[in-house]
Amino acid sequence: MPSTVATGNSPWCDDRIGAKPLMVPEVDPLSAIATLAIRIRAARILREHHVWEAVRLLPSLLSLTEDRDAMRRFRALMDTDLLSEAALFLIAASRPTRTVCRLALKDGVWVCTLRREERCSRDDARKFTTMHQDEAAALLSALIAADSRH
């Protein structure tokens, strides 16, 4: 795996005289997304840092960070710990547009199905279904799954 060298005032750099710079591995964005999906799946509940990491990593959310009004609304949801609403906001803001076809609690597990187009149909090729015991985690996991197979 290729590495980059951290220098200067980086937390990854040892600034002692004569010390060698620390090697920081470059992270493949796809593996970072897969790692995020695994971390969410393993978590009991979705945490704020998972959501912020999704905003940073997911290609479908690149335009969101450039839209000041959208980011202000998103931050307001995050500041009030409305993680399910924040995940729904990210789904609506994603490009290409995704739609929640199904969000249901079944035997203590949230089942979320997203579709890439505006209307939900029986075409399973464009649907992404995830399950999690936490509603917000199920929503964000479905968006990650849709991005991963884009």
Sequence and secondary structure as in RCSB ss.txt:
>XXXX:A:sequence
MPSTVATGNSPWCDDRIGAKPLMVPEVDPLSAIATLAIRIRAARILREHHVWEAVRLLPSLLSLTEDRDAMRRFR
ALMDTDLLSEAALFLIAASRPTRTVCRLALKDGVWVCTLRREERCSRDDARKFTTMHQDEAAALLSALIAADSRH
>XXXX:A:secstr
  EEE  TT TT   STT    EEE   HHHHHHHHHHHHHHSSS  HHHHHHHHHH GGGTTGGG HHHHHHHH
HHHHTT HHHHHHHHHHH SS  EEEEEEEETTEEEEEEESSSS  S GGGEEEEEESSHHHHHHHHHHHHHHT 
